């Protein structure tokens, strides 16, 4: 039975495709997990991602807006950062963001670690303020304690750069319905760029992610909740990052969807130079290539521009002009 879900106002190509959980997804999900090598987009069936209150139809690419709630990401800082973050998130939703990823700790090399309570103090008020925004809310954290409280407060997804490897992380998410972004990272943020090593980065990262999916399955977590992420810039040289993007289709892990975090990354700076804020054109080029190679969700800073780029990509790809 298809219960009425959260249908977003549909403008142009952004036809709402979100349902609350129903049994209708079973058929599509089963089709999405067929063993054929033809991609779901080509067969016309769409993979679906269970994501807390939502069920996301990944038949078209989704845009996830990045919302950093860290003092170093605000010029005004202090108490002003929470209302400022909420306002920025609402603007991203107006610009067409399909989901928002809220982060309370910077993972940049050299960034100071944040205790769980301080991270919760940043993330929870924003999460609560955005619950009515009509889009799924993701929380970017690797700390089990933050995961538990975020899920209680209504997070629809946990985005973990450590791929739920911290002790207690799997237990923190297992009993919920939230979506899970499982990312690959080699080493630790502080030192990961010193000497990344792989025998074959595409095979090694794909193998790691396949193992994580198996491990989560053994803990009773449905693959329908999982989206995978190769982790661009997390313990990889520029050449290794580009190899992963070039061969994303070869990295395929069963029929799990991909989330790609390419926006403003240093692999782009490696090619074009420029400060992170000046890497929009580079980010769009990489994002569209990632879609062509099978990406489903783009994690981005520049929502409006990415939404436009995706619309044109879809018009070319799917002849979707309406
Ligand atoms: C990523 C992330 C990414 C996922 C960050 C930045 C650095 N989460 N969190 N994937 N990157 N899933 O945004 O440049 O690539 S923090």
Boltz pocket constraint, residues with backbone or C-beta under 6 A from the ligand:
constraints:
  - pocket:
      binder: B
      contacts: [[A, 66], [A, 107], [A, 108], [A, 140], [A, 159], [A, 160], [A, 161], [A, 181], [A, 183], [A, 229], [A, 231], [A, 232], [A, 259], [A, 260], [A, 261], [A, 262], [A, 263], [A, 264], [A, 265], [A, 299]]
      max_distance: 6.0
